[in-house]
Amino acid sequence: MARITLTEFVAKNNSELGAPFQELMAVIETVAQKIHAKLDRNGLIEESGDSGSTNVYGEEVQKLDEYANIILTDSLLLCSAVHAVGSEELAEPKFSTHGRGSYIVTHDPVDGSSNIDTNLPIGTIFGVYPKSDTVLQKGSTLIASGYVLYGSSMMLMYATKGKVNGFTFDPNVGAFVLSYPDVKIGEKKYYGINEGNWELFSENERAYLTSIKKEGGYSLRYVGSMVGDIHRTLLKGGIFIYPSDTKHPNGKLRLLYEVAPLSFLIIQAGGDATSGLTNPLDLLPEKHDQRVPIALGNAKEIEKYRSFQK
């Protein structure tokens, strides 16, 4: 059976978005391959470890963080489809000089960078918004979103309205090929949360976790990379939770760069998402690094989780 590449799939199945979207996805595919090639050298002294600098939030920056942010941001700004780029690693968005773009693209260049040196899964998250004079838009305006997972194989999952499709990089072809058509979220009972923070959790969070443990049938899975945890949740089912706690009262994950794009994707696959009692896609970011609590997963699991929120 003939394999369908990402380029072929986008041209055929997203024709309503036209050539600009095809060009944008081609850029993301190319950059993903470059980041993956860099990862293949992870562990070599000159390629791994801290860069020696911190980002705008005071966080230590890994060498791969630095490389991925520069190559992805610069490549997107050169793309004629892109009007502006917002990156988790930058204090402010950057606008293209060509002025022709149709889209604003947000990205987290390396999600789960603490996993790099231990060779665990990491990823790149992206969101595609309509052109505007600001990057601060509700997730409900997203045109597309997705992620690249760098794991045992490199995979790219992306969502448009009502559809999620997945692609695996085939080195024999030199391209991503369709491997997960029309993905619907799984039904298995997994839960993913850092239970090491139990003492920091609210009574609501503890009550929910105690409830599902008493119910039985659940298995705990937690990678420490949101992309890795969401990928499992998407394909297998269950729920991923990163709640607010006494250390991070507003939550830790960033609305614009992580929460909104991945919530959009999970919802298009038939799942659900909630920030407390609010759909995260209805939240208008007040600042670029706004943090929110989040739970994503199977609709039934999110309904159950939401019943414990007050």
Buried (B, 14 or more C-beta within 10 A) or exposed (E): EEEBBBBBBBBEBBEEBEEBBBBBBBBBBEBBBBBBEBBEEBEEEEBBBEBEEEBEEEEBBBBBBBBBBEBBBEBBBEBBBBBBBBBBBBEEBBBBEEEEBBBBBBBBBBBBBEBBBEEBBBBBBBBBBEEEEEBBBBBBBBBBBBBBBBBEEBBBBBBBEEBBBBBBBBEEEEBBBBBBEEBEBBEBBBBBBBEEBEEBBBEBBEEBBEEBEEEEEBEEBBBBBBBBBBBBBBBBBBBBBBBBBEEBEEBBBBBBBBBBBBBBBBBBBBBBBBBBEBBBBEBEBEEBBBBBBBBBBBBBBBEBBBEBBE
